Amino acid sequence: MFEAAEVGRSVSKKEYERIEPDLQLRLLEAQREAAAAGIPVILIVAGVEGAGKGGVVNRLHTWLDTRGIETSAFWDRTDEESERPPFWRFVRRLPPRGSMAIFFGSWYSEPIVERAFGELGSGRFEKRLDQIAAFERMLVADGALIVKLWFHLPRKEQRKRLKKKDDRTRMPFVRRFAKRYSAFQEASETAIRKTDQGECPWHIVEATDRRYRDLATGYMLLRALRQRLDAEEGVDEPVRHTEVAVPEVATASRTILDHVDLTQSLELDVYDRELAALQDKLSRLSWKAWEQGHTTVAVFEGWDAAGKGGAIRRVTRAIDARVYRVIQVAAPTDEELAHHYLWRFWRQLPRAGQIAIYDRSWYGRVLVERVEGLTQRDDWMRAYGEINDFEESLCENGITLMKFWLHVSPEEQLARFEERQRDPTKRWKITDEDWRNREKRGEYEVAVNEMVTRTSTSHAPWTIVAGEDKRFARAQVVRAFVDRLSEDL
């Protein structure tokens, strides 16, 4: 889930100084409009220790009108707070209509800490998260705007920062928490996934670069305010503010796809040797899974002409045809449209011991339906949580779930499109829709980045396949099948 916040986004000092004044003016304007509209705003600041959350809060205090803001830092519960239900201490600090509350720490802190230290079992932890989600829905239904920011820092960067001797790193709990980085990351991922609701989604901020971190925070808050103000005015599509996003300066616009090394390749002789060995292993593993009644589901997504079909064929050539099924996912039929969008995927889940390979999948909800405007924003935002719950139910039932995104550069995609048009045997593969999708590649990249961020979980992670070299991509996919099945079996 946090891969998208480890891609090295940064903003130069010159660009920061150019952008900051305009951002501050727009934030002040949005803050005044929200106050005039009587919207209570709750900003939750959470994340990895050492990520600079205090610096972010200080920056917001310099950008915004502090007369309309109250900041609360929640430490250990006092005796007075311990004598009352957990939400009591937070309810007392909720902002009145037209003002803003910044919660430095929140109702998430205590359950995540207790889970990370083994003081809270998984069942009780999830119950607490359900209560939090219900509490947030209640506040939103009453008119509150909740903006939830999670500041992520890779473990290596956290260790580097903790070597510095300053007031922040001297806080007693900081180093104690840092020692349990993996446990905190697992608990945090679960918390984010279980409470990432359409009404109040989580925003994960890459915090390695201070200037990028602060700008991203400002623009995320601005976008949330503007979307809410447009909704108050009855504007279905917030045309005036569609560009409320971190400006594309320096490396600030990098997505998780930019982090993929597309130069990786395999020579033909190496490829033939490796692929044969991998397919032999996969053949034996597929029969072992069949004998044990162990089910496998694989999802293939990616750019048009990225090589999904070729990768799938290299997988299926290693498996007996009686054991697997490839499911080609196209536009939904009238019958499928009459049901919840996941209905058609539930229907096609394989029996015990079999393998189902989805060529395109339920992720169309947050990709093509989002970009093409076929689904309302509230619906595709809600879909992230629905998809995570769906996939979790598969994994809890013992199913091995693998998800692949095949990535190629725009230049390589264009070359493959043109090759298909020239080759009579491949011309059927290229359609007008492929060209239309290519024109919206920037929008799709944003959607893919958010998809991976919100749905790459510990039980169902995404594998981003470097597809520029077809041989390398095919070997990578088959190797992922072998590694995952070997682990699960």
The 8 nearest C-alpha neighbors of each residue, nearest first, counted from 0:
[[1, 455, 452, 456, 2, 453, 454, 188],
 [0, 2, 4, 3, 452, 5, 151, 203],
 [3, 1, 4, 5, 0, 452, 255, 6],
 [2, 4, 255, 1, 5, 452, 6, 254],
 [5, 3, 205, 2, 1, 6, 204, 151],
 [4, 6, 2, 3, 7, 205, 153, 1],
 [5, 7, 258, 4, 8, 255, 3, 254],
 [8, 6, 5, 9, 207, 250, 253, 4],
 [9, 7, 251, 250, 6, 253, 211, 252],
 [8, 10, 251, 211, 250, 208, 7, 249],
 [11, 9, 211, 249, 251, 210, 15, 14],
 [10, 12, 14, 13, 15, 249, 9, 210],
 [11, 13, 15, 14, 16, 10, 210, 17],
 [14, 12, 16, 11, 15, 17, 10, 18],
 [15, 13, 17, 11, 16, 12, 18, 10],
 [14, 16, 12, 18, 17, 13, 19, 11],
 [17, 15, 13, 14, 19, 18, 12, 20],
 [16, 18, 14, 15, 19, 13, 20, 21],
 [19, 17, 15, 16, 21, 20, 14, 22],
 [18, 20, 22, 16, 21, 15, 17, 23],
 [21, 19, 23, 22, 18, 24, 17, 16],
 [22, 20, 24, 23, 19, 18, 25, 17],
 [23, 21, 19, 25, 20, 24, 26, 18],
 [22, 24, 26, 20, 62, 21, 25, 19],
 [25, 23, 27, 21, 26, 22, 28, 20],
 [26, 24, 28, 22, 23, 27, 29, 21],
 [25, 27, 23, 29, 28, 24, 221, 30],
 [28, 26, 30, 24, 25, 29, 63, 23],
 [27, 29, 25, 31, 26, 30, 24, 32],
 [28, 30, 32, 26, 31, 27, 33, 25],
 [29, 31, 27, 33, 28, 32, 26, 34],
 [32, 30, 34, 28, 29, 33, 35, 27],
 [33, 31, 35, 29, 34, 30, 36, 28],
 [34, 32, 36, 30, 38, 35, 31, 29],
 [97, 33, 35, 31, 37, 32, 36, 98],
 [34, 36, 32, 33, 37, 31, 97, 38],
 [37, 35, 33, 34, 38, 32, 97, 228],
 [36, 38, 97, 96, 34, 35, 33, 39],
 [37, 39, 97, 96, 33, 36, 34, 143],
 [38, 40, 96, 143, 97, 98, 94, 99],
 [41, 39, 99, 144, 143, 145, 38, 100],
 [42, 40, 145, 100, 99, 101, 144, 146],
 [41, 43, 101, 146, 145, 147, 102, 100],
 [44, 42, 147, 102, 148, 101, 146, 45],
 [43, 45, 103, 148, 102, 104, 42, 149],
 [46, 44, 149, 104, 148, 150, 43, 103],
 [45, 47, 150, 149, 151, 48, 50, 44],
 [46, 48, 151, 50, 152, 150, 49, 45],
 [47, 49, 50, 173, 46, 177, 176, 157],
 [48, 50, 51, 157, 47, 160, 161, 168],
 [51, 49, 48, 47, 152, 206, 52, 150],
 [52, 50, 54, 53, 49, 55, 206, 48],
 [51, 53, 55, 54, 50, 56, 44, 45],
 [54, 52, 56, 51, 55, 57, 103, 50],
 [53, 55, 57, 51, 52, 56, 58, 213],
 [56, 54, 58, 52, 53, 57, 213, 59],
 [55, 57, 59, 53, 58, 54, 60, 52],
 [58, 56, 54, 60, 55, 59, 53, 61],
 [59, 57, 55, 61, 60, 56, 54, 62],
 [60, 58, 62, 56, 61, 57, 63, 55],
 [59, 61, 57, 58, 63, 62, 65, 56],
 [60, 62, 58, 59, 63, 57, 64, 65],
 [63, 61, 59, 23, 60, 58, 64, 27],
 [64, 62, 60, 27, 65, 61, 59, 26],
 [63, 65, 66, 67, 27, 62, 68, 60],
 [64, 66, 68, 67, 63, 60, 69, 61],
 [67, 65, 64, 68, 69, 63, 98, 99],
 [66, 68, 98, 65, 99, 64, 69, 97],
 [69, 67, 99, 65, 100, 66, 98, 70],
 [68, 70, 100, 101, 99, 71, 67, 65],
 [71, 69, 101, 100, 102, 68, 72, 103],
 [70, 72, 102, 103, 101, 73, 69, 92],
 [73, 71, 103, 104, 102, 74, 70, 105],
 [72, 74, 104, 71, 103, 105, 75, 102],
 [75, 73, 76, 72, 104, 77, 108, 109],
 [76, 74, 77, 73, 109, 80, 81, 78],
 [75, 77, 80, 81, 74, 78, 73, 79],
 [76, 78, 80, 79, 81, 75, 74, 82],
 [79, 77, 81, 80, 82, 76, 83, 75],
 [78, 80, 77, 82, 81, 83, 76, 88],
 [81, 79, 77, 82, 78, 83, 76, 88],
 [82, 80, 78, 83, 79, 76, 77, 84],
 [81, 83, 80, 79, 78, 84, 77, 85],
 [82, 84, 81, 80, 87, 85, 79, 86],
 [83, 85, 87, 86, 82, 81, 80, 88],
 [86, 84, 87, 83, 88, 80, 81, 106],
 [85, 87, 89, 88, 84, 90, 106, 83],
 [88, 86, 90, 89, 85, 84, 91, 83],
 [87, 89, 91, 86, 90, 80, 85, 92],
 [90, 88, 92, 91, 86, 87, 93, 106],
 [91, 89, 87, 93, 92, 88, 86, 94],
 [90, 92, 89, 88, 93, 87, 86, 94],
 [93, 91, 89, 90, 94, 88, 71, 100],
 [92, 94, 90, 91, 89, 95, 100, 41],
 [95, 93, 100, 99, 98, 39, 92, 96],
 [96, 94, 98, 39, 97, 93, 99, 38],
 [97, 95, 39, 37, 38, 98, 94, 34],
 [96, 34, 98, 37, 38, 39, 33, 95],
 [99, 97, 67, 39, 96, 94, 95, 34],
 [100, 98, 40, 68, 94, 41, 39, 67],
 [99, 101, 69, 41, 94, 68, 70, 42],
 [102, 100, 70, 42, 41, 43, 103, 71],
 [103, 101, 43, 71, 104, 105, 42, 70],
 [104, 102, 72, 44, 71, 101, 105, 73],
 [103, 105, 73, 102, 45, 108, 72, 44],
 [106, 104, 107, 108, 102, 103, 73, 43],
 [105, 107, 108, 109, 86, 131, 104, 89],
 [108, 106, 105, 109, 110, 111, 104, 190],
 [109, 107, 111, 105, 106, 110, 104, 112],
 [108, 110, 112, 111, 107, 113, 106, 105],
 [111, 109, 113, 112, 108, 107, 114, 124],
 [112, 110, 114, 108, 113, 109, 186, 115],
 [113, 111, 115, 109, 114, 110, 108, 116],
 [114, 112, 118, 110, 116, 119, 111, 115],
 [113, 115, 119, 117, 111, 112, 116, 118],
 [114, 116, 182, 183, 112, 113, 117, 111],
 [117, 115, 113, 114, 118, 112, 182, 119],
 [118, 116, 114, 119, 115, 113, 120, 112],
 [117, 119, 113, 116, 114, 120, 115, 112],
 [118, 120, 114, 113, 117, 124, 123, 121],
 [121, 119, 123, 122, 124, 118, 114, 117],
 [120, 122, 124, 123, 125, 119, 114, 126],
 [123, 121, 125, 124, 120, 126, 119, 127],
 [124, 122, 126, 120, 125, 121, 127, 119],
 [125, 123, 121, 127, 126, 122, 119, 120],
 [126, 124, 128, 127, 122, 123, 121, 129],
 [125, 127, 123, 129, 128, 124, 122, 130],
 [128, 126, 130, 124, 125, 129, 123, 131],
 [127, 129, 125, 131, 130, 126, 132, 124],
 [130, 128, 126, 132, 131, 127, 125, 133],
 [129, 131, 127, 133, 128, 132, 134, 126],
 [130, 132, 128, 134, 129, 133, 135, 127],
 [133, 131, 129, 135, 134, 130, 194, 128],
 [132, 134, 136, 130, 131, 135, 129, 137],
 [135, 133, 131, 137, 132, 136, 130, 138],
 [136, 134, 138, 132, 137, 133, 139, 131],
 [135, 137, 133, 139, 138, 134, 140, 132],
 [136, 138, 134, 140, 135, 139, 133, 141],
 [137, 139, 135, 141, 140, 136, 143, 134],
 [140, 138, 143, 136, 142, 141, 137, 135],
 [141, 139, 137, 142, 138, 136, 143, 135],
 [140, 142, 138, 139, 143, 137, 136, 144],
 [143, 141, 139, 140, 38, 138, 144, 39],
 [144, 142, 139, 39, 138, 40, 141, 38],
 [143, 145, 40, 41, 39, 139, 146, 142],
 [146, 144, 41, 199, 42, 40, 143, 147],
 [145, 147, 42, 43, 41, 199, 144, 148],
 [148, 146, 43, 201, 42, 202, 145, 44],
 [149, 147, 202, 44, 43, 203, 201, 45],
 [148, 150, 46, 203, 45, 204, 202, 151],
 [151, 149, 46, 204, 206, 203, 50, 47],
 [150, 152, 205, 47, 206, 46, 204, 149],
 [151, 153, 50, 206, 207, 47, 157, 156],
 [154, 152, 156, 155, 157, 5, 151, 207],
 [153, 155, 157, 156, 158, 152, 180, 177],
 [156, 154, 158, 157, 153, 159, 152, 160],
 [157, 155, 159, 153, 158, 154, 160, 152],
 [156, 158, 154, 160, 159, 155, 49, 161],
 [159, 157, 161, 155, 156, 160, 154, 162],
 [160, 158, 156, 157, 162, 161, 155, 163],
 [161, 159, 157, 162, 158, 163, 156, 49],
 [160, 162, 158, 163, 159, 168, 157, 49],
 [163, 161, 160, 159, 164, 158, 168, 157],
 [164, 162, 161, 160, 165, 168, 159, 158],
 [165, 163, 168, 162, 169, 166, 161, 167],
 [164, 166, 167, 168, 163, 169, 161, 170],
 [167, 165, 169, 168, 170, 164, 163, 171],
 [166, 168, 169, 165, 170, 49, 173, 164],
 [167, 169, 170, 165, 166, 161, 173, 164],
 [170, 168, 166, 167, 171, 165, 164, 173],
 [169, 171, 168, 173, 172, 167, 166, 174],
 [172, 170, 173, 169, 174, 175, 168, 176],
 [171, 173, 175, 174, 170, 176, 177, 169],
 [174, 172, 176, 175, 170, 171, 48, 177],
 [175, 173, 177, 176, 172, 178, 171, 168],
 [174, 176, 172, 173, 177, 178, 171, 179],
 [175, 177, 173, 174, 178, 179, 172, 180],
 [178, 176, 174, 180, 179, 175, 173, 48],
 [179, 177, 176, 175, 180, 174, 181, 173],
 [178, 180, 177, 182, 176, 181, 183, 115],
 [179, 181, 177, 183, 182, 178, 184, 176],
 [182, 180, 184, 183, 179, 185, 178, 115],
 [183, 181, 115, 185, 179, 184, 180, 186],
 [184, 182, 115, 186, 180, 181, 185, 187],
 [183, 185, 181, 187, 182, 186, 188, 180],
 [184, 186, 188, 182, 187, 183, 181, 189],
 [187, 185, 183, 189, 188, 184, 111, 115],
 [188, 186, 190, 184, 189, 185, 183, 191],
 [187, 189, 185, 191, 190, 186, 184, 192],
 [188, 190, 192, 186, 187, 191, 193, 185],
 [191, 189, 187, 193, 188, 192, 194, 186],
 [190, 192, 188, 194, 189, 193, 195, 187],
 [193, 191, 189, 195, 190, 194, 188, 384],
 [192, 194, 190, 191, 195, 189, 128, 384],
 [195, 193, 191, 132, 196, 192, 190, 128],
 [196, 194, 200, 192, 201, 191, 193, 384],
 [195, 197, 200, 199, 198, 194, 381, 384],
 [196, 198, 381, 380, 199, 200, 377, 195],
 [197, 199, 196, 200, 139, 136, 377, 381],
 [198, 200, 196, 197, 145, 146, 201, 195],
 [201, 199, 195, 196, 197, 198, 202, 147],
 [200, 202, 147, 195, 148, 203, 191, 199],
 [201, 203, 148, 149, 147, 204, 200, 219],
 [204, 202, 149, 148, 150, 201, 205, 151],
 [205, 203, 150, 206, 149, 151, 4, 202],
 [204, 206, 4, 151, 207, 212, 150, 5],
 [207, 205, 212, 208, 151, 50, 152, 150],
 [206, 208, 152, 205, 209, 156, 50, 212],
 [207, 209, 211, 9, 206, 210, 212, 8],
 [210, 208, 212, 211, 213, 207, 206, 51],
 [209, 211, 213, 212, 208, 10, 214, 15],
 [210, 212, 9, 214, 10, 208, 213, 209],
 [213, 211, 206, 209, 215, 210, 214, 208],
 [212, 214, 216, 210, 215, 211, 55, 209],
 [213, 215, 217, 211, 216, 212, 218, 210],
 [216, 214, 218, 212, 217, 213, 245, 211],
 [217, 215, 213, 219, 214, 218, 212, 220],
 [218, 216, 214, 220, 215, 219, 221, 213],
 [217, 219, 221, 215, 220, 216, 244, 245],
 [220, 218, 222, 216, 221, 217, 215, 223],
 [219, 221, 223, 217, 218, 222, 216, 224],
 [220, 222, 218, 224, 219, 223, 26, 225],
 [221, 223, 225, 219, 243, 224, 220, 218],
 [224, 222, 220, 226, 221, 225, 219, 227],
 [225, 223, 221, 227, 222, 226, 228, 220],
 [226, 224, 228, 222, 227, 223, 229, 221],
 [225, 227, 229, 223, 228, 224, 222, 230],
 [226, 228, 230, 224, 225, 229, 231, 223],
 [229, 227, 231, 225, 230, 226, 224, 232],
 [228, 230, 232, 234, 226, 231, 227, 237],
 [229, 231, 233, 227, 232, 228, 234, 226],
 [232, 230, 228, 229, 233, 227, 234, 36],
 [233, 231, 229, 230, 234, 228, 227, 235],
 [232, 234, 230, 231, 235, 229, 228, 236],
 [233, 235, 229, 230, 236, 232, 237, 231],
 [236, 234, 233, 237, 230, 229, 238, 232],
 [235, 237, 238, 234, 229, 241, 239, 230],
 [238, 236, 239, 240, 229, 234, 241, 235],
 [239, 237, 241, 240, 236, 234, 242, 235],
 [240, 238, 237, 241, 242, 236, 229, 225],
 [239, 241, 242, 238, 243, 237, 225, 222],
 [240, 242, 238, 243, 239, 237, 244, 236],
 [243, 241, 240, 244, 239, 246, 245, 238],
 [244, 242, 222, 241, 240, 218, 221, 245],
 [245, 243, 242, 218, 246, 219, 222, 215],
 [244, 246, 215, 218, 247, 214, 243, 251],
 [247, 245, 248, 244, 252, 251, 18, 243],
 [248, 246, 252, 251, 245, 249, 250, 253],
 [247, 249, 251, 246, 250, 10, 252, 14],
 [248, 250, 251, 10, 9, 11, 247, 252],
 [251, 249, 8, 9, 252, 253, 248, 10],
 [250, 252, 8, 9, 248, 249, 253, 10],
 [251, 253, 247, 250, 254, 248, 8, 246],
 [254, 252, 250, 251, 257, 8, 255, 6],
 [253, 255, 256, 257, 448, 252, 3, 6],
 [254, 256, 3, 258, 257, 448, 6, 253],
 [257, 255, 258, 254, 259, 448, 406, 444],
 [258, 256, 254, 255, 259, 253, 6, 260],
 [257, 259, 256, 255, 6, 260, 254, 253],
 [260, 258, 257, 256, 261, 465, 255, 463],
 [259, 261, 262, 263, 258, 465, 257, 256],
 [260, 262, 465, 263, 467, 259, 466, 407],
 [263, 261, 260, 264, 467, 468, 465, 259],
 [264, 262, 261, 260, 471, 468, 465, 265],
 [263, 265, 471, 468, 262, 266, 470, 467],
 [266, 264, 471, 270, 470, 267, 269, 263],
 [265, 267, 269, 268, 270, 264, 470, 271],
 [266, 268, 270, 269, 271, 265, 470, 272],
 [269, 267, 271, 270, 266, 272, 265, 273],
 [270, 268, 272, 266, 267, 271, 273, 265],
 [271, 269, 267, 273, 268, 272, 265, 274],
 [270, 272, 268, 274, 269, 273, 267, 275],
 [271, 273, 269, 275, 270, 274, 268, 276],
 [274, 272, 270, 276, 275, 271, 269, 277],
 [273, 275, 277, 271, 276, 272, 270, 474],
 [276, 274, 278, 272, 277, 273, 271, 279],
 [275, 277, 279, 273, 274, 278, 280, 272],
 [278, 276, 274, 280, 279, 275, 273, 281],
 [279, 277, 281, 317, 275, 280, 276, 274],
 [278, 280, 282, 276, 277, 281, 275, 283],
 [281, 279, 277, 283, 278, 282, 284, 276],
 [280, 282, 278, 284, 283, 279, 481, 285],
 [281, 283, 317, 279, 318, 285, 280, 284],
 [282, 284, 280, 286, 281, 285, 287, 279],
 [285, 283, 287, 281, 286, 282, 288, 280],
 [284, 286, 288, 282, 287, 283, 281, 289],
 [287, 285, 289, 288, 283, 284, 290, 282],
 [286, 288, 284, 290, 289, 285, 283, 291],
 [289, 287, 293, 285, 291, 286, 290, 352],
 [288, 290, 352, 286, 292, 287, 291, 293],
 [289, 291, 287, 288, 292, 286, 352, 293],
 [290, 292, 288, 293, 289, 287, 352, 351],
 [293, 291, 352, 351, 289, 290, 288, 294],
 [292, 294, 352, 288, 291, 351, 289, 398],
 [295, 293, 352, 398, 351, 353, 354, 292],
 [296, 294, 354, 399, 398, 400, 355, 353],
 [295, 297, 355, 400, 354, 356, 399, 401],
 [298, 296, 401, 356, 400, 402, 357, 355],
 [299, 297, 402, 357, 356, 403, 401, 360],
 [300, 298, 403, 358, 359, 357, 402, 404],
 [301, 299, 404, 359, 403, 405, 298, 358],
 [302, 300, 405, 404, 406, 305, 303, 299],
 [301, 303, 305, 304, 406, 405, 407, 300],
 [302, 304, 305, 433, 301, 412, 306, 437],
 [305, 303, 306, 302, 412, 415, 416, 307],
 [304, 306, 302, 303, 405, 407, 307, 406],
 [307, 305, 309, 304, 308, 310, 469, 466],
 [308, 306, 310, 309, 305, 311, 299, 405],
 [307, 309, 311, 310, 306, 312, 358, 305],
 [310, 308, 312, 306, 311, 307, 313, 473],
 [311, 309, 473, 307, 313, 312, 308, 306],
 [310, 312, 314, 308, 313, 309, 307, 315],
 [311, 313, 315, 309, 314, 310, 316, 308],
 [314, 312, 310, 316, 311, 315, 309, 473],
 [313, 315, 311, 312, 316, 317, 477, 310],
 [314, 316, 312, 318, 317, 313, 311, 323],
 [317, 315, 313, 314, 318, 312, 319, 278],
 [316, 318, 278, 282, 315, 314, 281, 279],
 [319, 317, 315, 282, 316, 320, 285, 322],
 [318, 320, 321, 322, 317, 323, 315, 282],
 [319, 321, 322, 323, 318, 324, 315, 316],
 [322, 320, 319, 323, 324, 318, 353, 354],
 [321, 323, 353, 320, 319, 354, 318, 324],
 [324, 322, 354, 320, 353, 355, 321, 325],
 [323, 325, 355, 356, 326, 354, 322, 320],
 [326, 324, 356, 355, 357, 327, 323, 358],
 [327, 325, 357, 356, 358, 328, 324, 355],
 [328, 326, 358, 357, 325, 329, 359, 360],
 [329, 327, 359, 358, 360, 326, 357, 330],
 [330, 328, 331, 327, 359, 332, 360, 358],
 [329, 331, 332, 328, 335, 363, 336, 333],
 [332, 330, 335, 336, 329, 333, 334, 328],
 [331, 333, 335, 334, 336, 330, 337, 329],
 [332, 334, 336, 335, 337, 331, 338, 330],
 [335, 333, 337, 332, 336, 338, 331, 343],
 [334, 336, 332, 337, 333, 338, 331, 343],
 [337, 335, 333, 338, 334, 331, 332, 340],
 [336, 338, 334, 335, 333, 339, 332, 340],
 [339, 337, 336, 335, 340, 342, 334, 341],
 [338, 340, 342, 341, 337, 336, 335, 343],
 [339, 341, 342, 338, 343, 336, 335, 361],
 [342, 340, 344, 339, 343, 345, 361, 338],
 [343, 341, 345, 339, 344, 340, 338, 346],
 [342, 344, 346, 345, 341, 335, 347, 340],
 [345, 343, 346, 347, 341, 342, 348, 361],
 [344, 346, 342, 347, 343, 348, 341, 389],
 [347, 345, 343, 344, 348, 342, 341, 349],
 [348, 346, 344, 345, 349, 343, 326, 355],
 [347, 349, 345, 346, 344, 350, 355, 296],
 [350, 348, 353, 355, 347, 354, 351, 294],
 [349, 351, 353, 352, 348, 294, 354, 292],
 [350, 352, 292, 294, 353, 293, 349, 289],
 [353, 351, 292, 289, 293, 294, 288, 350],
 [352, 354, 322, 294, 351, 323, 350, 349],
 [353, 355, 323, 295, 296, 294, 322, 324],
 [356, 354, 296, 324, 323, 349, 325, 297],
 [355, 357, 325, 297, 296, 326, 298, 324],
 [358, 356, 326, 298, 359, 360, 325, 299],
 [357, 359, 327, 299, 326, 328, 356, 360],
 [360, 358, 300, 328, 357, 299, 298, 327],
 [359, 361, 362, 357, 363, 328, 358, 298],
 [360, 362, 363, 364, 341, 344, 359, 340],
 [363, 361, 364, 360, 365, 366, 359, 300],
 [362, 364, 366, 367, 361, 365, 368, 360],
 [363, 365, 362, 368, 366, 361, 379, 369],
 [364, 366, 369, 363, 379, 362, 368, 367],
 [367, 365, 363, 369, 368, 364, 446, 370],
 [366, 368, 370, 363, 369, 371, 365, 364],
 [369, 367, 373, 364, 371, 374, 366, 370],
 [368, 370, 365, 366, 372, 367, 371, 374],
 [369, 371, 367, 372, 368, 366, 442, 443],
 [370, 372, 368, 373, 369, 367, 374, 366],
 [371, 373, 369, 374, 370, 368, 375, 367],
 [374, 372, 368, 371, 369, 375, 370, 367],
 [375, 373, 368, 372, 369, 378, 379, 376],
 [374, 376, 378, 377, 379, 372, 373, 369],
 [375, 377, 378, 379, 380, 374, 369, 372],
 [378, 376, 380, 375, 379, 197, 381, 198],
 [377, 379, 381, 375, 376, 380, 382, 374],
 [380, 378, 382, 381, 376, 365, 377, 364],
 [379, 381, 197, 377, 382, 378, 376, 383],
 [382, 380, 197, 378, 379, 383, 384, 196],
 [381, 383, 379, 385, 380, 384, 386, 378],
 [384, 382, 386, 385, 381, 380, 387, 453],
 [383, 385, 387, 382, 386, 381, 388, 195],
 [384, 386, 382, 388, 383, 387, 389, 381],
 [387, 385, 389, 383, 388, 384, 382, 390],
 [388, 386, 384, 390, 389, 385, 391, 454],
 [387, 389, 391, 385, 386, 390, 384, 392],
 [390, 388, 386, 392, 387, 391, 385, 393],
 [391, 389, 393, 387, 392, 388, 386, 394],
 [390, 392, 388, 394, 393, 389, 387, 395],
 [391, 393, 395, 389, 390, 394, 388, 396],
 [394, 392, 390, 396, 391, 395, 398, 389],
 [395, 393, 398, 397, 391, 396, 392, 399],
 [396, 394, 392, 397, 393, 391, 398, 390],
 [395, 397, 393, 394, 398, 392, 391, 399],
 [398, 396, 394, 395, 399, 393, 293, 294],
 [399, 397, 394, 294, 295, 393, 396, 400],
 [398, 400, 295, 296, 394, 294, 397, 401],
 [399, 401, 296, 297, 459, 295, 398, 402],
 [402, 400, 297, 298, 296, 459, 399, 403],
 [403, 401, 298, 461, 297, 462, 299, 400],
 [404, 402, 462, 299, 461, 463, 300, 298],
 [403, 405, 301, 300, 463, 464, 406, 299],
 [406, 404, 301, 464, 466, 305, 463, 403],
 [405, 407, 466, 465, 464, 301, 305, 404],
 [408, 406, 467, 466, 305, 411, 412, 409],
 [407, 409, 411, 410, 412, 406, 467, 261],
 [410, 408, 412, 411, 413, 407, 437, 440],
 [411, 409, 413, 408, 412, 414, 407, 415],
 [412, 410, 414, 408, 413, 409, 415, 407],
 [411, 413, 409, 415, 410, 414, 416, 408],
 [414, 412, 416, 410, 411, 415, 409, 417],
 [413, 415, 411, 417, 412, 416, 418, 410],
 [416, 414, 418, 412, 413, 417, 419, 411],
 [415, 417, 413, 419, 418, 414, 412, 420],
 [418, 416, 420, 414, 419, 415, 413, 421],
 [419, 417, 415, 421, 420, 416, 414, 422],
 [420, 418, 425, 426, 416, 422, 417, 421],
 [419, 421, 426, 417, 418, 422, 416, 429],
 [422, 420, 418, 419, 417, 423, 426, 425],
 [421, 423, 419, 425, 424, 420, 426, 418],
 [424, 422, 426, 425, 421, 420, 419, 427],
 [423, 425, 422, 426, 427, 419, 428, 421],
 [426, 424, 419, 422, 427, 423, 428, 420],
 [427, 425, 420, 419, 423, 428, 429, 422],
 [426, 428, 425, 429, 424, 430, 423, 419],
 [427, 429, 426, 425, 430, 419, 304, 420],
 [428, 430, 427, 426, 433, 419, 416, 420],
 [431, 429, 432, 433, 428, 434, 427, 426],
 [430, 432, 434, 433, 435, 429, 436, 437],
 [431, 433, 435, 430, 434, 436, 429, 437],
 [434, 432, 436, 430, 431, 435, 437, 429],
 [433, 435, 437, 431, 432, 436, 438, 430],
 [436, 434, 432, 438, 437, 433, 431, 439],
 [437, 435, 433, 439, 438, 434, 432, 440],
 [436, 438, 434, 440, 439, 435, 433, 409],
 [439, 437, 435, 436, 440, 434, 441, 433],
 [440, 438, 436, 437, 442, 441, 443, 435],
 [439, 441, 443, 437, 442, 438, 444, 436],
 [440, 442, 444, 443, 439, 445, 438, 437],
 [443, 441, 445, 439, 440, 444, 446, 370],
 [442, 444, 446, 440, 445, 441, 447, 439],
 [445, 443, 447, 441, 446, 442, 440, 448],
 [444, 446, 448, 442, 443, 447, 449, 441],
 [445, 447, 443, 449, 444, 448, 366, 450],
 [448, 446, 450, 444, 449, 445, 443, 451],
 [447, 449, 445, 451, 450, 446, 255, 254],
 [448, 450, 452, 446, 447, 451, 453, 445],
 [451, 449, 447, 453, 448, 452, 454, 446],
 [452, 450, 455, 454, 448, 449, 453, 447],
 [453, 451, 0, 449, 450, 3, 454, 455],
 [452, 454, 450, 451, 0, 449, 455, 383],
 [453, 455, 451, 456, 452, 450, 387, 0],
 [456, 454, 460, 0, 451, 461, 452, 459],
 [455, 457, 460, 459, 0, 458, 454, 188],
 [456, 458, 459, 460, 455, 185, 0, 188],
 [457, 459, 456, 460, 394, 391, 400, 455],
 [460, 458, 456, 457, 400, 455, 401, 461],
 [461, 459, 455, 456, 457, 458, 462, 402],
 [460, 462, 402, 455, 403, 463, 451, 459],
 [461, 463, 403, 402, 464, 404, 460, 401],
 [462, 464, 404, 403, 405, 461, 465, 406],
 [465, 463, 405, 466, 406, 404, 472, 462],
 [464, 466, 261, 406, 472, 467, 259, 405],
 [465, 467, 472, 406, 407, 468, 464, 469],
 [468, 466, 407, 261, 465, 469, 411, 408],
 [469, 467, 466, 264, 471, 470, 472, 263],
 [470, 468, 472, 471, 466, 473, 467, 306],
 [469, 471, 473, 472, 468, 265, 474, 270],
 [470, 472, 264, 474, 265, 468, 469, 473],
 [473, 471, 466, 475, 469, 470, 474, 465],
 [472, 474, 310, 476, 470, 475, 471, 469],
 [473, 475, 477, 471, 476, 472, 274, 478],
 [476, 474, 472, 478, 473, 477, 471, 479],
 [475, 477, 479, 473, 478, 474, 472, 480],
 [478, 476, 480, 474, 479, 475, 314, 481],
 [477, 479, 481, 475, 480, 476, 474, 482],
 [480, 478, 476, 482, 477, 481, 483, 475],
 [481, 479, 477, 483, 478, 482, 484, 476],
 [480, 482, 478, 484, 479, 281, 483, 485],
 [483, 481, 479, 485, 480, 484, 478, 486],
 [482, 484, 486, 480, 485, 481, 479, 487],
 [483, 485, 487, 486, 481, 482, 488, 480],
 [486, 484, 482, 488, 483, 487, 481, 284],
 [485, 487, 483, 484, 488, 482, 481, 399],
 [488, 486, 484, 485, 483, 399, 482, 293],
 [487, 485, 486, 484, 288, 293, 287, 284]]
